[in-house]
Amino acid sequence: MGEHEQRSANMGVTFNTWLEKFQERVVESKWTKLFVLASTLQLCSVIVLESRVLDRNNRFRKTLMDSGNTTCTKPSIDRMLLIEQENAIFMVFQLFQLWFCLNAVYNQNTFQIITIAVINFLCGLCSIVQILEIRKWSSDLNAACGAVVPNFDKDFGSYDVPLVVCLVIFSLIIAFLSWKLYQQFGWNIYKRIGADIRMQKIYKTILIFVLYLKLDLFFILVTAVEVFMSFNIDTPQTNNFIFVLPKGLYYFHMFVTIMILLLEVLAYYALRREWKIGMIVYLVLSLCTVVDFIVLLKFATKTITQSWYFFILLVVVAIVLSLLTWVWALLVTRDFDKGFANLIEEGIKKKETRKPIIIED
């Protein structure tokens, strides 16, 4: 067998092993089954309902574009385009959340389970914010253009309210199932780690750090990419409404965006190998991300009456997550060489009597 065939065979074995373990974890109890089912149903329901909201908002924008009075309506057209981007981000987040839920079951991460319950309630709040944004958009448009523009029938009862109700119902269901899984996974972790309080503390620190890395993968990266869709480089020809950034800051943000993915890979690699130098590099470079988002927040709130509040919220979340990840990276680095890697190795050698500890990826 050639080298290529051997590599393909090994990849096939690895995938099959992963799939078998995933299936085993999903059917481990009735609570894991219900949790996966509820997460999948939430994804389908929310995407359908949010897509209806997106379609309505798109029709509003097109109606304004066809009105012919672009001098008056241009700011409102631009703002509605941002709101539509928000709707799309919300749907993409549902895909991320399903992966996040399945990953939590696969790795039996108790902190991730708790976070999922919290995020679901925050999604419900975001759906209410969407209603407030449309109200403000319509109010500002009427104040600026008056009778020149049509009176939009927003029909919140048919479009927005079903989305809010759906998210509230799934939030309650997921919260209940999360509590049940927290109890189940907590016992499983105790059986793996044992009664050593020090090892349990180190393991929990690792779980929280990895949790933050996973959240960073969506919130920080999506926020970073969204900047290129919402901001222009500041030039004399730039419309006053559009968010603008100085040329140097714009390209600095581009550098940070590329670096975010590299830092994610570096953090996982350094964690798995207890590589202190790699983690120190991560700690130093990740401060650039914090500085970048703080400056972006300043420019996003420069004209607060015209600001996109959802984006401001995203930037604030990105800053908080970046700081929390930095702190836990420091805590994880402090715990290197304290015996946890040896505990993992012992678990692998004694797998016939005890399951190995898995640090999620």
C-alpha positions in Angstrom: 0.0 0.0 0.0 1.4 3.4 -1.0 1.8 6.4 1.3 -1.3 8.1 -0.1 -3.4 5.0 0.3 -2.2 4.5 3.8 -3.0 8.1 4.8 -6.5 7.8 3.3 -7.0 4.6 5.2 -5.9 6.2 8.5 -8.2 9.2 7.9 -11.1 6.8 7.2 -10.5 4.9 10.5 -10.2 8.2 12.4 -13.5 9.5 10.9 -15.3 6.2 11.6 -14.0 6.3 15.2 -15.2 9.8 15.6 -18.6 8.9 14.2 -19.0 5.9 16.4 -18.2 8.0 19.5 -20.6 10.8 18.4 -23.4 8.3 17.9 -22.6 6.7 21.3 -22.7 10.1 23.1 -26.0 11.2 21.4 -27.9 8.1 22.4 -26.3 7.9 25.9 -29.5 9.0 27.6 -33.0 10.3 26.8 -31.7 13.8 27.7 -29.0 13.8 25.1 -31.4 12.6 22.5 -34.0 15.3 23.4 -31.3 18.0 23.5 -30.0 17.2 20.0 -33.6 17.0 18.7 -34.6 20.3 20.3 -31.5 22.0 18.9 -32.2 20.7 15.4 -35.8 21.8 15.5 -34.8 25.2 16.8 -32.4 25.6 13.8 -35.1 24.8 11.3 -37.9 26.9 12.9 -35.8 30.0 13.5 -34.3 30.0 10.0 -37.7 29.8 8.5 -39.2 32.6 10.6 -36.1 34.9 10.4 -36.0 34.4 6.6 -39.6 35.8 6.5 -38.4 38.9 8.5 -35.5 39.3 6.1 -37.8 39.1 3.1 -40.1 41.8 4.5 -37.1 44.1 5.3 -35.7 43.5 1.8 -39.1 44.6 0.3 -39.1 47.7 2.4 -35.6 48.7 1.1 -36.6 48.0 -2.5 -39.7 50.1 -2.2 -37.6 53.0 -1.0 -35.1 52.5 -3.8 -38.0 52.6 -6.4 -39.5 55.8 -4.8 -37.1 58.0 -6.8 -36.3 60.4 -4.0 -32.8 58.9 -3.2 -31.5 62.2 -1.7 -34.0 61.9 1.2 -34.1 58.1 1.5 -30.5 57.2 1.0 -29.7 57.0 4.8 -32.7 54.8 5.4 -31.8 52.5 2.5 -28.3 52.1 3.9 -29.6 51.4 7.4 -32.1 48.8 6.2 -29.3 47.1 4.3 -27.4 46.8 7.6 -30.6 45.4 9.3 -30.8 42.8 6.6 -27.2 41.9 7.3 -28.2 41.5 10.9 -31.0 39.1 9.9 -28.5 37.0 7.9 -26.0 37.0 10.7 -28.8 35.8 13.1 -29.5 32.8 10.7 -25.9 32.0 10.4 -25.6 32.0 14.2 -28.3 29.3 14.4 -26.0 27.0 12.3 -23.2 27.8 14.7 -25.4 27.1 17.7 -26.4 23.7 16.4 -22.7 22.8 15.9 -22.1 24.3 19.4 -24.8 22.0 20.9 -23.6 18.9 19.1 -20.0 19.6 20.1 -21.1 20.1 23.8 -22.7 16.6 23.7 -19.7 15.0 22.0 -17.2 16.5 24.5 -19.6 16.5 27.5 -18.6 20.0 28.3 -20.7 21.1 31.3 -19.8 24.8 30.9 -20.7 24.7 27.3 -24.1 23.3 28.1 -24.7 26.2 30.6 -23.6 28.7 28.0 -26.0 27.3 25.4 -28.9 27.9 27.8 -27.8 31.5 28.4 -27.2 32.2 24.7 -30.8 31.0 23.9 -32.3 33.6 26.2 -30.1 36.3 24.6 -31.3 35.3 21.2 -34.8 35.9 22.4 -33.8 39.4 23.5 -32.1 40.0 20.1 -35.4 39.2 18.3 -37.1 41.9 20.4 -34.3 44.3 19.6 -35.0 43.6 15.9 -38.6 44.9 16.4 -37.3 48.1 18.1 -34.8 48.6 15.2 -37.6 48.5 12.6 -39.7 50.9 14.7 -36.9 53.3 14.9 -36.0 53.0 11.2 -39.6 53.8 10.3 -39.8 56.7 12.7 -36.5 58.2 11.5 -37.6 57.8 7.8 -40.9 59.5 8.4 -39.2 62.3 10.3 -36.7 62.9 7.5 -38.9 62.4 4.4 -42.5 62.8 5.7 -45.2 62.3 3.0 -42.6 61.7 0.3 -42.4 58.0 1.3 -45.1 55.4 1.7 -46.3 54.3 5.1 -44.9 50.8 5.6 -47.1 48.1 7.0 -44.6 46.4 9.3 -47.1 43.7 10.5 -45.1 42.7 13.5 -47.8 40.2 14.5 -47.2 38.1 11.4 -43.5 38.4 11.1 -41.6 39.3 14.3 -43.9 38.1 17.1 -43.9 34.4 15.9 -40.1 34.5 15.9 -40.0 35.9 19.5 -42.5 33.3 20.7 -40.5 30.5 19.0 -37.2 31.6 20.6 -38.8 31.9 24.1 -40.3 28.4 23.9 -37.0 26.9 22.7 -35.1 28.8 25.4 -37.2 27.3 28.1 -36.9 23.8 26.6 -33.1 24.0 26.1 -32.7 25.5 29.6 -34.5 22.5 31.2 -32.5 20.0 29.1 -29.3 21.8 29.8 -29.8 21.4 33.5 -30.4 17.6 33.1 -27.2 17.3 30.9 -25.2 19.4 33.4 -26.0 16.8 36.1 -25.3 13.9 33.8 -22.0 15.2 32.4 -20.8 16.4 35.8 -21.0 12.9 37.1 -19.2 11.5 34.0 -16.3 14.0 34.5 -16.0 13.1 38.1 -15.6 9.4 37.1 -12.8 10.3 34.7 -10.9 12.8 36.8 -11.5 11.2 40.2 -11.6 13.0 43.5 -8.4 15.0 43.1 -9.6 18.6 43.7 -6.5 20.1 42.1 -7.0 18.1 38.9 -10.7 18.9 38.8 -9.8 22.6 39.0 -7.2 22.4 36.2 -9.7 20.5 34.0 -12.4 23.1 34.6 -10.0 25.9 33.7 -9.2 24.1 30.4 -12.9 23.5 29.7 -13.7 27.2 30.1 -10.7 28.3 28.0 -11.7 26.0 25.2 -15.3 27.2 25.5 -14.2 30.8 25.0 -12.1 29.8 22.0 -15.2 28.3 20.4 -17.3 31.4 21.1 -14.5 33.5 19.6 -14.7 31.5 16.4 -18.1 33.0 15.8 -18.5 36.2 17.6 -15.0 37.7 17.1 -14.5 36.4 13.6 -18.0 37.4 12.4 -17.7 40.8 13.9 -14.3 41.3 12.3 -15.6 40.3 8.9 -18.8 42.4 9.3 -16.6 45.5 9.6 -15.6 45.2 5.9 -19.3 45.1 5.0 -20.3 48.1 7.1 -17.3 50.4 7.0 -15.6 52.3 4.2 -12.2 53.8 4.1 -12.5 57.5 4.9 -12.3 59.6 1.8 -13.7 63.0 0.8 -16.3 61.2 -1.4 -17.6 59.0 1.4 -21.2 59.5 2.3 -21.6 61.0 5.8 -23.9 58.2 6.9 -21.8 55.2 6.1 -19.4 54.1 8.8 -15.9 55.2 7.9 -12.4 54.3 9.2 -9.1 56.0 8.6 -7.1 54.1 6.0 -4.4 53.0 8.4 -6.9 51.6 10.9 -8.8 49.8 8.1 -5.8 47.9 7.0 -4.7 47.3 10.6 -8.1 45.6 11.1 -7.6 43.5 8.0 -4.3 42.3 9.6 -6.1 41.5 12.9 -8.9 39.6 11.1 -6.3 37.3 9.4 -4.5 36.9 12.7 -7.7 35.8 14.6 -7.7 32.5 12.7 -4.0 31.9 13.2 -4.3 32.7 16.9 -7.2 30.1 17.3 -4.9 27.4 15.8 -2.0 28.5 17.9 -4.0 28.4 21.1 -5.3 24.9 20.5 -1.8 23.6 19.5 -0.2 25.2 22.6 -2.9 23.9 24.9 -2.6 20.3 23.7 1.1 20.2 24.1 1.4 22.4 27.1 3.7 24.7 25.0 4.3 27.8 27.2 6.2 29.8 24.5 3.3 29.3 22.1 0.8 30.4 24.7 2.9 33.5 25.6 2.9 34.5 21.9 -0.9 34.0 21.8 -1.3 36.2 24.9 0.8 39.0 23.4 -0.7 39.0 19.9 -4.3 38.6 21.2 -4.0 42.0 22.8 -4.0 43.5 19.3 -7.5 42.1 18.9 -8.7 43.9 22.0 -7.2 47.2 21.0 -8.7 46.9 17.5 -12.2 46.3 18.7 -12.0 49.1 21.3 -11.1 51.5 18.5 -13.9 50.1 16.3 -16.4 50.7 19.1 -15.3 54.3 19.2 -16.0 54.8 15.5 -19.2 52.8 15.6 -20.7 55.1 18.2 -19.3 58.3 16.7 -22.7 59.3 15.4 -24.9 57.5 17.9 -28.2 58.7 16.3 -27.4 56.9 13.1 -25.5 54.0 14.6 -26.4 50.3 14.0 -27.1 49.2 17.5 -26.8 45.5 16.7 -23.3 46.0 15.5 -22.4 48.0 18.6 -23.6 45.0 20.7 -21.5 42.6 18.6 -18.4 44.7 19.1 -19.0 44.9 22.9 -19.5 41.1 23.1 -16.3 40.7 21.0 -14.3 42.9 23.4 -15.6 41.1 26.5 -14.9 37.7 25.0 -11.4 38.7 23.9 -10.6 39.8 27.5 -12.1 36.7 29.1 -10.2 34.5 26.7 -7.0 36.3 27.5 -7.5 35.9 31.2 -8.2 32.2 30.9 -5.3 31.7 28.6 -3.1 33.1 31.4 -4.7 30.7 33.9 -4.2 27.7 31.6 -0.6 28.6 31.0 0.0 28.9 34.8 -1.3 25.3 35.2 1.1 23.8 32.6 3.4 21.1 33.9 1.3 20.3 37.0 0.5 16.8 36.1 -2.6 17.0 34.0 -0.9 15.8 30.8 0.3 12.7 32.8 -3.3 12.1 33.9 -4.4 12.1 30.3 -1.6 9.6 29.4 -2.6 7.3 32.3 -6.1 7.4 31.1 -5.1 6.3 27.6 -2.9 3.5 28.9 -5.6 2.2 31.2 -8.5 2.6 28.8 -9.7 -1.0 29.5 -10.6 0.1 33.0 -11.1 3.9 32.6 -12.0 6.1 29.6 -9.3 8.5 28.5 -9.8 12.2 29.1 -10.7 14.1 26.0 -9.8 17.8 25.6 -12.3 19.0 23.0 -11.2 20.3 19.7 
